[in-house]
Amino acid sequence: MTRSPVLRQRVVDTVAEQALRSSGFSPLFARLYAARGIQTATDIEWKLSQLPSPALMRGMDVVCDRLIRAIQQRERMLIVADYDADGATACAVGLRGLRAMGAEVGYIVPNRFEYGYGLTPEIVTLAARESPSVIITVDNGIASVDGVAAARSRGIDVVVTDHHLPGDTLPDTPAIVNPNQPGCPFPSKAIAGVGVMFYVLLALRAQLREHGTFSAATQPDLNQLLDLVALGTVADVVPLDTVNRRLVEAGLRRMREGRACVGINALFDVAKRDAHKATAYDLGFMLGPRINAAGRLDDISLGIECLSTDDPARAVDIAIELDRLNRERKGIEAGMRDEADQMLARNASANAGTADMTAPADTPPATHYSIVVSDPTWHQGVVGIVAGRLREKHHRPTIVFAPGSEGELKGSGRSIPGFHLRDALDLVSKRVPGLMRKFGGHAMAAGLTMDEANFDAFAKAFEQVARESLTLADLEQRVESDGSFSLDEFDFATAEALHKHVWGQAFPAPLFDDEFTVMDARIVGMKHTKLRLKRGGRIFDAIRFGITEPPPQPMRAAYRVSLSEYQGTQRLELIVEQWWAVS
């Protein structure tokens, strides 16, 4: 039986909490914000006018100059996108925005199964068939040194818009916009690829206005793109810093007001969600996976077409196909996850550093610091999701591999707090040169490609880096709570405010903990536990998903406050994430 995680309460900055209460926030929201780094009321305002200037992005003037020349001279431009939801939304934003400014622009997406990630020389060869003068990368390109060189050797200029961490060498093009490139003063290093493309359009419109192409009255309304920006930002699971929260909130407001593009509305419909009640949860767990399913199992062009078309019937047809692909993806993922769990259980006591050594995290004492697994039957389009599930269950940095082309493995990794995954891969590459063909990513997620013969050596090297970087305390499963939810504030209006708020990566949705008496517990759907709980004389409906074991009595529960809807009526419900016996 798996050990229960340790319950810990988030640290609240009491000075900030008091300042927020003085600004008019309720005691609950003042506490929640102060525990998430919010210092003043300004930090939580949603005004787009408070976004940092596009001019702060290094290279923006050079990028805009090249795009303006292309627009004025009617040069052909081609967007090269990544094959995930961030890449798809960034591509759709680029297509819509550039065309509104008079550009002649198309797009191409590398098929992950044939060409892999980013602007490679092979993609340049494919792109060259369309005779572009300019290639624009979105959500990729900062690591495409060879691809950029190949394009420029053909006389094709390259504009790189990206947000990933750069390697030691930047591509040889003067037109690079990436807040994570050296020397860039833009304050948000967490902005997604779609956010970078949106910022390019903001700067481009301003410069075209200065050139006299538009007036303030005739310029394109880029606010129409904010629904796409919000979707890509949440789906890419980037930290929701102040910039990203403002972009997401603005996009959600457009959806709730009925002003989303037809593709997003179609995705809401197939997901059986109401766009007028859109939340960040809908974007991250309902719409995003359906867009991603196209890139994982088929061709992300389906997602791009869904988000860039203005034909409602066409959008519905594509959304239905994306929904089918997502259901197929779920089946593949479930099988791979079960096989990985069985692999870990079988091989709990094998040698350190190999896949066979990755004992389950609930096996005391902790004998491993990482999980690295592979199977010749696994699907490379789903390895990232499976890595995330294993990371959540075992709380270890996890990399899952599947076969690529002949003799090749493609891996996707997910990490835990305190372990920078991209930097860890960089350290592995420096210690064992040639072990990986290529790698890239962020602190919490990364991808890599290597020869199949190098699997054991990689697993050993990665485990060593994990052991040097992490402590046993880092590997301890934790549940971080916001403390007790005061019954005085426990009402429908507060629950609705919590429900509609922008929560996400690095700005987590509130999780509370309190003691309850269990009045009733029953199994529903064969795998969930439905509960009636009592606290302070009040009865609460509650549910714990994926658990059928009897709850302790009495119990301390870590829970979220939810608004469930049945036959058009909303009601309060507690979503129990974890429970503990009260001694």
Phi and psi in degrees as a GROMACS rama.xvg file:
@    title "Ramachandran Plot"
@    xaxis  label "Phi"
@    yaxis  label "Psi"
@TYPE xy
-67.5375  136.829  THR-2
-67.3797  141.086  ARG-3
-70.8489  142.672  SER-4
-64.1723  160.561  PRO-5
-82.3525  131.854  VAL-6
-87.3943  125.148  LEU-7
-134.632  142.624  ARG-8
-92.7147  141.929  GLN-9
-64.2087  145.689  ARG-10
-79.4099  130.093  VAL-11
-106.707  128.553  VAL-12
-75.5843  102.155  ASP-13
-66.7443  -30.5268  THR-14
-65.8307  -45.9034  VAL-15
-64.7993  -38.1882  ALA-16
-59.9653  -45.5649  GLU-17
-65.597  -39.8799  GLN-18
-62.915  -39.2058  ALA-19
-69.1494  -38.4269  LEU-20
-64.9705  -38.0629  ARG-21
-66.5454  -23.6112  SER-22
-84.9502  -2.02543  SER-23
109.882  -0.0670088  GLY-24
-75.9758  147.924  PHE-25
-65.9532  158.784  SER-26
-54.7394  -37.6613  PRO-27
-65.1333  -52.4042  LEU-28
-70.438  -32.0635  PHE-29
-61.1824  -41.91  ALA-30
-67.7861  -43.6808  ARG-31
-62.5408  -45.2751  LEU-32
-66.1175  -43.633  TYR-33
-63.8615  -29.0487  ALA-34
-78.6408  -7.10445  ALA-35
-117.698  20.1911  ARG-36
87.0639  5.32215  GLY-37
-79.3539  127.961  ILE-38
-101.967  -38.6542  GLN-39
-135.837  167.637  THR-40
-61.5972  -31.1829  ALA-41
-60.9134  -33.7248  THR-42
-64.7058  -18.9246  ASP-43
-111.999  4.45779  ILE-44
-73.804  150.765  GLU-45
-105.191  10.9569  TRP-46
-66.564  126.871  LYS-47
-65.6611  -25.4735  LEU-48
-63.8353  -16.7986  SER-49
-89.8141  0.0937268  GLN-50
-66.1668  144.876  LEU-51
-63.7905  153.766  PRO-52
-68.5148  140.696  SER-53
-59.2183  -25.207  PRO-54
-64.3623  -16.8058  ALA-55
-75.7518  -13.5437  LEU-56
-80.3666  121.598  MET-57
-60.0635  135.742  ARG-58
87.5318  -0.832775  GLY-59
-63.5307  -41.0816  MET-60
-62.506  -41.6908  ASP-61
-64.2439  -44.359  VAL-62
-60.7999  -47.1149  VAL-63
-64.8671  -39.9567  CYS-64
-58.1178  -43.4758  ASP-65
-69.5233  -38.2826  ARG-66
-70.395  -37.7467  LEU-67
-62.7704  -43.5371  ILE-68
-60.9564  -41.3224  ARG-69
-64.6834  -40.162  ALA-70
-66.2673  -45.9301  ILE-71
-67.5755  -33.4128  GLN-72
-96.8698  7.82557  GLN-73
55.8527  40.1265  ARG-74
-77.9004  148.379  GLU-75
-77.1014  128.937  ARG-76
-115.875  148.503  MET-77
-135.032  122.601  LEU-78
-86.5374  130.781  ILE-79
-108.917  114.857  VAL-80
-108.129  162.453  ALA-81
-82.0074  165.198  ASP-82
-102.106  35.4284  TYR-83
-125.518  -176.032  ASP-84
-64.5933  -35.6441  ALA-85
-63.6623  -46.5111  ASP-86
-63.0968  -40.484  GLY-87
-66.0984  -44.8729  ALA-88
-68.7122  -38.1737  THR-89
-62.5648  -39.9219  ALA-90
-65.8586  -45.7361  CYS-91
-62.8435  -40.4101  ALA-92
-61.9187  -44.8737  VAL-93
-62.1278  -45.4331  GLY-94
-61.2675  -50.2011  LEU-95
-64.7963  -46.23  ARG-96
-69.0573  -44.9795  GLY-97
-67.763  -39.6173  LEU-98
-65.1655  -35.0931  ARG-99
-65.0452  -21.9864  ALA-100
-98.2874  10.6466  MET-101
93.4599  11.604  GLY-102
-82.5472  150.281  ALA-103
-97.6786  104.61  GLU-104
-142.26  138.209  VAL-105
-125.3  -165.171  GLY-106
-151.621  161.569  TYR-107
-146.599  142.64  ILE-108
-125.568  127.667  VAL-109
-65.2526  127.588  PRO-110
-69.7721  121.872  ASN-111
-60.1472  -27.4835  ARG-112
-82.9874  -19.5402  PHE-113
-106.834  -41.1762  GLU-114
-115.99  -18.271  TYR-115
79.2337  -161.858  GLY-116
-93.0735  140.64  TYR-117
86.4595  -176.101  GLY-118
-82.7937  91.9237  LEU-119
-95.5134  163.687  THR-120
-55.8796  -34.6461  PRO-121
-65.3147  -39.0973  GLU-122
-67.7382  -36.7456  ILE-123
-60.5164  -42.5231  VAL-124
-60.1286  -41.7772  THR-125
-66.7539  -43.3548  LEU-126
-66.0004  -33.5157  ALA-127
-62.2296  -21.5919  ALA-128
-62.8248  -22.6636  ARG-129
-94.7889  3.84924  GLU-130
52.8093  51.394  SER-131
-78.3328  150.216  PRO-132
-88.2391  -26.8367  SER-133
-136.123  132.229  VAL-134
-104.602  133.018  ILE-135
-115.504  118.605  ILE-136
-88.7675  140.466  THR-137
-127.062  131.762  VAL-138
61.3266  24.3374  ASP-139
-169.179  174.103  ASN-140
115.538  -26.8048  GLY-141
-67.8177  -21.5827  ILE-142
-105.532  6.37962  ALA-143
-89.8422  59.66  SER-144
-62.6171  -48.6772  VAL-145
-68.8844  -38.4712  ASP-146
-65.317  -43.0032  GLY-147
-63.9225  -41.8182  VAL-148
-61.4507  -40.5152  ALA-149
-65.0639  -39.3315  ALA-150
-66.262  -45.7422  ALA-151
-68.4494  -28.459  ARG-152
-67.2276  -21.4369  SER-153
-94.122  2.83267  ARG-154
82.4731  17.2574  GLY-155
-100.456  122.843  ILE-156
-75.893  150.486  ASP-157
-124.557  127.664  VAL-158
-106.78  118.617  VAL-159
-99.2685  120.288  VAL-160
-120.444  119.981  THR-161
-154.988  170.044  ASP-162
-136.044  -2.33545  HIS-163
-72.4871  161.842  HIS-164
-71.317  134.18  LEU-165
-77.4998  159.253  PRO-166
-86.5578  -165.027  GLY-167
-68.198  -26.253  ASP-168
-121.897  130.29  THR-169
-87.9426  154.029  LEU-170
-59.973  149.324  PRO-171
-84.686  72.7494  ASP-172
-145.888  139.379  THR-173
-75.4832  -13.7633  PRO-174
-100.096  83.0947  ALA-175
-128.181  127.412  ILE-176
-122.774  115.905  VAL-177
-160.674  116.405  ASN-178
-63.4622  -14.8022  PRO-179
-97.74  4.83231  ASN-180
-76.0383  152.618  GLN-181
-56.4107  137.015  PRO-182
81.3005  7.14609  GLY-183
-86.1987  122.63  CYS-184
-87.0033  1.46056  PRO-185
-57.6299  129.702  PHE-186
-69.7065  -26.5574  PRO-187
-94.9197  114.02  SER-188
-93.8232  0.919159  LYS-189
-104.851  -1.59131  ALA-190
-60.8457  140.596  ILE-191
-78.3439  170.974  ALA-192
-59.0532  -38.9588  GLY-193
-66.3287  -33.9389  VAL-194
-66.5244  -38.6801  GLY-195
-62.6666  -45.084  VAL-196
-63.6065  -39.138  MET-197
-61.5766  -42.1468  PHE-198
-64.3845  -37.5384  TYR-199
-60.1636  -42.689  VAL-200
-65.7434  -38.7599  LEU-201
-59.0678  -45.8205  LEU-202
-67.8937  -40.7283  ALA-203
-63.274  -43.6389  LEU-204
-61.8007  -41.7769  ARG-205
-61.7353  -42.0548  ALA-206
-71.2989  -37.1171  GLN-207
-65.1973  -33.5217  LEU-208
-64.8879  -40.1626  ARG-209
-66.2647  -31.4515  GLU-210
-76.1407  -6.83116  HIS-211
88.0807  5.94502  GLY-212
-67.2642  -38.6923  THR-213
-129.255  159.249  PHE-214
-107.652  172.775  SER-215
-60.8979  -26.6126  ALA-216
-84.3173  -27.6493  ALA-217
-105.284  -4.21909  THR-218
-67.5044  153.079  GLN-219
-62.1684  143.67  PRO-220
-87.08  97.6551  ASP-221
-74.7979  -13.4813  LEU-222
-60.4452  -23.3884  ASN-223
-64.4264  -15.2045  GLN-224
-92.7329  -4.26939  LEU-225
-68.9789  -24.9359  LEU-226
-64.2518  -39.5257  ASP-227
-68.5363  -39.6104  LEU-228
-62.0586  -43.3451  VAL-229
-62.88  -45.1571  ALA-230
-60.8419  -48.3802  LEU-231
-66.0927  -36.6835  GLY-232
-65.2313  -47.645  THR-233
-69.3064  -43.1727  VAL-234
-65.1343  -27.0987  ALA-235
-84.1269  -1.80381  ASP-236
54.2924  39.2889  VAL-237
-79.5086  154.165  VAL-238
-57.7779  133.641  PRO-239
-86.3073  76.5502  LEU-240
-76.1957  -174.184  ASP-241
-59.316  -43.4587  THR-242
-62.5859  -49.5911  VAL-243
-66.2971  -36.6382  ASN-244
-62.6192  -40.619  ARG-245
-66.5099  -40.6549  ARG-246
-64.6679  -42.7979  LEU-247
-67.1474  -44.6896  VAL-248
-59.8558  -42.4275  GLU-249
-63.2305  -40.5588  ALA-250
-67.1709  -41.5294  GLY-251
-63.2613  -36.7683  LEU-252
-64.2097  -38.7375  ARG-253
-63.2695  -41.4594  ARG-254
-62.9362  -45.6346  MET-255
-65.7662  -26.8154  ARG-256
-87.4559  3.95282  GLU-257
78.0618  23.6478  GLY-258
-113.772  21.8387  ARG-259
-76.9324  160.515  ALA-260
-68.4108  161.996  CYS-261
-64.3904  -30.0287  VAL-262
-66.5347  -43.1715  GLY-263
-66.0928  -40.9928  ILE-264
-62.0096  -38.7014  ASN-265
-65.3662  -37.7613  ALA-266
-66.9096  -39.2265  LEU-267
-59.7468  -41.3124  PHE-268
-64.4695  -47.3532  ASP-269
-68.8824  -26.4362  VAL-270
-83.4086  -1.76237  ALA-271
58.3872  42.6711  LYS-272
-120.207  156.68  ARG-273
-98.6416  114.275  ASP-274
-61.8526  -26.372  ALA-275
-72.3778  -10.7098  HIS-276
-118.914  29.4253  LYS-277
-59.1582  138.713  ALA-278
-130.967  167.953  THR-279
-61.1592  -31.958  ALA-280
-58.905  -43.3375  TYR-281
-58.7269  -42.0632  ASP-282
-67.8144  -42.369  LEU-283
-78.9601  -31.2954  GLY-284
-118.128  -8.86839  PHE-285
-116.658  -55.3355  MET-286
-81.8556  -47.9916  LEU-287
-53.7431  -49.4914  GLY-288
-60.4902  -30.9178  PRO-289
-71.259  -37.9493  ARG-290
-66.9203  -45.8945  ILE-291
-61.4992  -32.071  ASN-292
-59.389  -33.2931  ALA-293
-63.0891  -44.4593  ALA-294
-72.6264  -26.7322  GLY-295
-78.6643  -37.9558  ARG-296
-113.709  -22.0718  LEU-297
-136.769  -106.229  ASP-298
-141.613  123.274  ASP-299
-64.1409  -12.9287  ILE-300
-56.3762  -30.6523  SER-301
-58.7856  -45.2805  LEU-302
-65.1371  -41.5655  GLY-303
-64.0464  -42.7675  ILE-304
-62.9093  -39.4007  GLU-305
-60.7111  -39.7294  CYS-306
-87.2773  -13.8266  LEU-307
-108.675  -12.3427  SER-308
-77.6048  151.709  THR-309
-109.863  9.46401  ASP-310
-95.4528  108.749  ASP-311
-57.6254  -39.9279  PRO-312
-65.3352  -42.2011  ALA-313
-62.846  -42.3104  ARG-314
-61.5242  -40.9055  ALA-315
-64.7358  -44.5108  VAL-316
-58.6264  -44.0603  ASP-317
-68.9275  -41.5877  ILE-318
-60.9278  -37.6564  ALA-319
-63.9232  -40.6976  ILE-320
-68.1478  -38.8455  GLU-321
-63.5135  -37.0851  LEU-322
-64.9341  -40.2513  ASP-323
-63.682  -44.3686  ARG-324
-62.4365  -36.2893  LEU-325
-67.3057  -38.014  ASN-326
-65.1029  -38.7969  ARG-327
-64.576  -41.2855  GLU-328
-60.5372  -41.3573  ARG-329
-61.1061  -40.4948  LYS-330
-64.8222  -43.9106  GLY-331
-63.1643  -44.2389  ILE-332
-60.8368  -44.5143  GLU-333
-61.3797  -42.2729  ALA-334
-64.2697  -43.8897  GLY-335
-64.9523  -39.7136  MET-336
-65.0859  -42.5085  ARG-337
-63.0275  -42.3833  ASP-338
-65.0582  -38.3848  GLU-339
-66.0255  -41.6781  ALA-340
-61.5683  -41.5939  ASP-341
-65.3298  -38.3355  GLN-342
-62.8247  -44.8865  MET-343
-64.803  -41.3855  LEU-344
-66.2804  -39.8628  ALA-345
-66.8771  -34.403  ARG-346
-108.923  27.9952  ASN-347
-61.2858  -27.7426  ALA-348
-110.369  15.4618  SER-349
-80.4076  -171.413  ALA-350
-67.6966  147.312  ASN-351
-64.5178  140.724  ALA-352
92.2245  -14.0922  GLY-353
-103.402  171.037  THR-354
-60.6394  -35.1632  ALA-355
-69.4367  -10.2195  ASP-356
-94.0576  -7.96287  MET-357
-78.5852  82.025  THR-358
-66.6141  149.384  ALA-359
-56.4078  146.804  PRO-360
-65.1262  -16.623  ALA-361
-92.4053  12.9319  ASP-362
-93.479  106.61  THR-363
-82.7563  145.757  PRO-364
-76.8172  165.7  PRO-365
-63.1632  118.041  ALA-366
-102.874  -4.77918  THR-367
-140.715  160.147  HIS-368
-116.898  -6.05975  TYR-369
-147.678  165.596  SER-370
-126.24  124.945  ILE-371
-133.8  114.956  VAL-372
-135.014  155.4  VAL-373
-154.223  154.299  SER-374
-152.73  138.108  ASP-375
-67.3002  -13.6974  PRO-376
-97.2401  -3.11907  THR-377
-76.9684  157.917  TRP-378
-97.8498  123.717  HIS-379
-67.4029  -20.6555  GLN-380
-74.7892  -11.1875  GLY-381
-116.169  -0.761306  VAL-382
-61.6531  -33.3839  VAL-383
-65.5374  -40.7254  GLY-384
-66.251  -43.4848  ILE-385
-64.2598  -39.4096  VAL-386
-59.7255  -40.2961  ALA-387
-65.1443  -39.9128  GLY-388
-66.4564  -42.4487  ARG-389
-66.7387  -39.0445  LEU-390
-60.0347  -44.6624  ARG-391
-62.6524  -40.6138  GLU-392
-74.7525  -41.1303  LYS-393
-106.907  -10.0732  HIS-394
53.6983  52.5355  HIS-395
-133.422  148.462  ARG-396
-56.952  130.362  PRO-397
-130.92  135.314  THR-398
-128.622  128.463  ILE-399
-116.023  130.896  VAL-400
-112.824  149.422  PHE-401
-138.781  158.69  ALA-402
-63.3158  139.81  PRO-403
-105.247  -129.317  GLY-404
-71.9634  176.487  SER-405
-54.8179  123.511  GLU-406
77.5225  11.6932  GLY-407
-120.847  146.992  GLU-408
-118.288  138.226  LEU-409
-114.898  126.208  LYS-410
-120.585  152.215  GLY-411
-133.589  135.836  SER-412
-123.301  153.141  GLY-413
-132.455  145.452  ARG-414
-120.114  -178.641  SER-415
-121.138  161.536  ILE-416
-54.5483  137.543  PRO-417
93.8242  -1.56163  GLY-418
-133.562  105.642  PHE-419
-81.3356  106.476  HIS-420
-66.5898  -43.9869  LEU-421
-64.5349  -40.155  ARG-422
-66.5513  -34.6138  ASP-423
-64.2018  -42.0808  ALA-424
-65.3135  -37.291  LEU-425
-62.4224  -40.5202  ASP-426
-66.2247  -40.4015  LEU-427
-59.6916  -43.3703  VAL-428
-65.4829  -32.5076  SER-429
-75.6047  -35.1804  LYS-430
-75.0699  -36.7581  ARG-431
-127.996  79.0995  VAL-432
-58.002  139.239  PRO-433
86.0595  -3.53169  GLY-434
-67.6893  -38.8702  LEU-435
-112.082  144.536  MET-436
-75.0252  -42.8767  ARG-437
-162.178  159.122  LYS-438
-158.265  164.778  PHE-439
-179.733  171.121  GLY-440
144.468  -148.348  GLY-441
-125.177  -169.7  HIS-442
-67.252  -39.7872  ALA-443
-102.483  -12.7356  MET-444
-147.74  142.545  ALA-445
-156.931  163.65  ALA-446
-133.515  157.507  GLY-447
-156.954  161.029  LEU-448
-132.186  139.187  THR-449
-154.474  168.063  MET-450
-71.1607  141.961  ASP-451
-57.0741  -34.5633  GLU-452
-66.1013  -16.7142  ALA-453
-93.6692  4.8329  ASN-454
-58.1129  -53.3924  PHE-455
-61.6749  -41.4176  ASP-456
-64.8884  -39.0243  ALA-457
-65.1459  -47.1939  PHE-458
-57.5725  -40.4201  ALA-459
-66.6801  -44.6516  LYS-460
-66.8508  -39.6244  ALA-461
-66.2923  -41.7826  PHE-462
-61.1327  -38.5518  GLU-463
-64.5124  -42.7833  GLN-464
-63.1705  -40.4519  VAL-465
-63.2895  -41.7628  ALA-466
-63.7174  -34.0021  ARG-467
-76.38  -25.7873  GLU-468
-97.1846  -25.3401  SER-469
-115.164  153.864  LEU-470
-108.579  167.829  THR-471
-61.9805  -31.9828  LEU-472
-64.7496  -35.3003  ALA-473
-63.5733  -29.1637  ASP-474
-87.5135  -1.529  LEU-475
-76.9956  127.203  GLU-476
-64.411  130.266  GLN-477
-128.29  147.58  ARG-478
-114.712  117.273  VAL-479
-96.3409  120.036  GLU-480
-111.374  154.436  SER-481
-94.7305  14.854  ASP-482
84.8915  -159.465  GLY-483
-77.955  145.903  SER-484
-96.9408  111.21  PHE-485
-60.8293  131.277  SER-486
-63.4287  -23.2515  LEU-487
-65.8468  -28.5905  ASP-488
-101.082  -1.1264  GLU-489
-83.6452  88.5819  PHE-490
-142.583  175.952  ASP-491
-63.8665  -41.8867  PHE-492
-62.8754  -42.3041  ALA-493
-66.1062  -42.7467  THR-494
-61.4003  -39.9082  ALA-495
-65.7359  -40.3865  GLU-496
-62.986  -41.4806  ALA-497
-63.8313  -40.958  LEU-498
-64.1104  -40.2539  HIS-499
-85.3791  -11.0426  LYS-500
-67.6473  156.072  HIS-501
-85.1694  103.442  VAL-502
-117.291  155.536  TRP-503
172.933  -155.387  GLY-504
-55.8346  129.129  GLN-505
65.154  5.41751  ALA-506
-144.237  66.1078  PHE-507
-68.7835  149.198  PRO-508
-61.052  144.187  ALA-509
-59.2189  139.145  PRO-510
-130.363  123.177  LEU-511
-109.419  163.268  PHE-512
-140.112  136.931  ASP-513
-153.451  164.219  ASP-514
-89.6664  138.237  GLU-515
-133.307  153.846  PHE-516
-97.148  131.9  THR-517
-85.002  113.877  VAL-518
-87.0745  -32.3952  MET-519
-160.675  146.173  ASP-520
-147.575  131.353  ALA-521
-148.29  155.309  ARG-522
-85.5881  133.31  ILE-523
-127.09  144.525  VAL-524
61.913  17.2519  GLY-525
68.6291  -4.08063  MET-526
-145.342  6.77782  LYS-527
-125.911  157.207  HIS-528
-114.476  118.707  THR-529
-93.5586  135.579  LYS-530
-131.704  153.361  LEU-531
-121.784  122.545  ARG-532
-119.186  147.815  LEU-533
-120.372  135.139  LYS-534
-151.371  126.513  ARG-535
56.7194  35.141  GLY-536
83.414  -2.40989  GLY-537
-107.84  147.226  ARG-538
-105.847  135.377  ILE-539
-124.765  137.295  PHE-540
-78.9483  140.199  ASP-541
-148.925  162.191  ALA-542
-148.621  144.123  ILE-543
-121.343  120.07  ARG-544
-82.5691  142.141  PHE-545
75.5011  10.6239  GLY-546
-129.881  132.826  ILE-547
-122.334  -0.849492  THR-548
-71.5269  148.838  GLU-549
-62.5647  140.007  PRO-550
-74.7287  151.341  PRO-551
-69.683  158.097  PRO-552
-138.787  116.52  GLN-553
-72.907  175.259  PRO-554
-141.349  154.776  MET-555
-101.482  127.424  ARG-556
-118.504  137.295  ALA-557
-95.5907  124.912  ALA-558
-145.911  157.598  TYR-559
-109.71  151.162  ARG-560
-93.1363  125.627  VAL-561
-126.754  153.809  SER-562
-108.624  106.843  LEU-563
-93.8214  155.732  SER-564
-129.182  132.591  GLU-565
-140.468  121.611  TYR-566
53.1573  42.1011  GLN-567
82.3265  -1.22146  GLY-568
-109.484  128.834  THR-569
-92.0033  146.186  GLN-570
-147.103  158.094  ARG-571
-75.7954  140.82  LEU-572
-149.583  145.077  GLU-573
-97.5247  131.077  LEU-574
-100.106  106.071  ILE-575
-80.8835  122.535  VAL-576
-92.1042  -31.9394  GLU-577
-159.835  151.458  GLN-578
-137.745  156.663  TRP-579
-138.183  147.965  TRP-580
-71.3668  142.145  ALA-581
-94.8842  119.158  VAL-582
